[in-house]
Amino acid sequence: MAYLLFFTDWLIASVRLSERVEVFGPWYAFFVAHFFMYMVLAFYNFFNTRSHSHHTGRAQLNYIICGTIFTALFGGTTNIILRAFGNYSFGHVGPYFTVLMVGLFLYAMRRYEYSWDFLARFDKTSGFV
């Protein structure tokens, strides 16, 4: 996927800076499907791990799931779905949801006494970290 992204024009064929428009390549639909497939698998793993966790781990995973849902839902909408339909006006909003996700992660660490145990679970469940 990285090769397709950086060294070919299959995902993004060209960028017109004067119009602020990206011309997507023939494999952009594959990229969108790939993104959503990994999000579904990540949430499946999050909820599966959450069901087997105890009190502190479950509470931490609640914050992780909440932050990841907001980021995937709103960031994915503004940066993937709307752009696929030619609406580039909300592209700058997507990264703010990542900041929200990181904030919720930090809050979970602070709230539960810097317990880094959830990071080990996150690494195992996400599969792509």
C-alpha positions in Angstrom: 0.0 0.0 0.0 2.8 2.4 0.8 4.4 1.7 -2.6 1.1 2.6 -4.3 0.7 5.7 -2.2 4.2 7.2 -2.7 5.6 5.9 -6.0 2.7 5.6 -8.3 -0.3 7.6 -9.5 -2.8 4.8 -8.8 -4.2 6.4 -5.7 -3.9 10.1 -6.4 -3.3 10.8 -10.0 -2.6 14.5 -9.7 -3.1 17.5 -7.5 -4.2 20.9 -8.8 -3.1 23.4 -6.2 -4.8 26.4 -7.9 -8.2 24.7 -7.6 -7.3 22.7 -4.4 -8.5 19.5 -6.1 -7.1 16.0 -6.1 -7.6 13.8 -9.1 -7.9 10.2 -7.7 -6.3 7.3 -9.5 -7.9 4.0 -10.4 -7.0 2.3 -7.1 -8.6 4.9 -4.8 -11.7 2.8 -4.3 -9.4 -0.1 -3.2 -7.8 2.3 -0.7 -11.2 3.3 0.7 -12.2 -0.3 1.1 -8.9 -1.1 2.7 -9.3 1.7 5.2 -12.8 0.7 6.2 -11.9 -3.0 6.4 -9.1 -2.2 8.9 -11.4 0.0 10.9 -14.0 -2.8 11.1 -11.4 -5.3 12.2 -9.9 -2.9 14.7 -13.3 -2.3 16.3 -14.0 -6.0 16.4 -10.8 -6.5 18.2 -11.4 -3.6 20.6 -14.8 -4.9 21.6 -13.6 -8.5 21.8 -10.7 -7.4 24.1 -13.1 -5.2 26.1 -15.4 -8.1 26.8 -12.6 -10.1 28.3 -11.1 -7.2 30.3 -11.7 -6.3 34.0 -12.6 -3.0 35.5 -9.6 -0.7 34.8 -8.8 -2.2 31.5 -12.4 -2.0 30.4 -12.7 1.6 31.4 -9.5 2.4 29.5 -10.7 0.6 26.4 -14.0 2.6 26.6 -12.0 5.8 26.1 -9.9 4.2 23.3 -13.0 3.0 21.6 -14.8 6.3 22.0 -11.8 8.3 20.6 -11.3 5.9 17.8 -15.0 5.9 16.8 -15.0 9.7 16.7 -11.8 9.8 14.6 -12.8 7.1 12.2 -16.4 8.4 11.8 -15.8 12.1 11.4 -12.2 12.1 10.2 -13.0 9.3 7.7 -16.1 11.3 6.5 -14.3 14.5 6.0 -11.0 13.2 4.6 -12.1 10.1 2.6 -15.9 10.1 1.8 -16.4 13.8 1.1 -13.2 14.0 -1.0 -14.4 11.0 -3.0 -17.5 13.0 -3.9 -15.5 16.1 -4.8 -16.1 18.1 -1.6 -12.7 19.4 -0.4 -13.9 22.1 1.9 -13.8 20.1 5.1 -10.5 18.4 4.6 -8.8 20.6 7.2 -11.2 19.4 9.9 -10.2 15.7 9.8 -6.9 16.0 11.7 -8.7 17.7 14.7 -10.4 14.5 15.4 -7.1 12.8 15.7 -6.2 15.3 18.3 -9.4 14.5 20.1 -8.5 10.8 20.0 -5.0 11.4 21.4 -6.6 13.6 24.1 -8.9 10.8 25.1 -6.0 8.4 25.2 -4.1 10.8 27.5 -7.1 11.3 29.7 -7.5 7.5 30.1 -3.8 7.2 31.1 -4.1 10.2 33.6 -7.5 9.1 35.0 -6.4 5.6 35.6 -3.0 6.4 37.3 -0.8 6.1 34.2 -1.6 2.5 33.8 0.2 1.6 30.6 -1.4 -1.8 30.5 -3.9 -0.8 27.9 -1.2 0.1 25.5 -0.1 -3.5 25.4 -3.7 -4.5 24.7 -4.0 -1.8 22.1 -0.9 -3.0 20.3 -2.2 -6.6 20.2 -5.7 -5.7 19.2 -5.1 -3.0 16.6 -2.8 -5.2 14.4 -1.5 -2.2 12.5 0.2 -0.2 15.2 
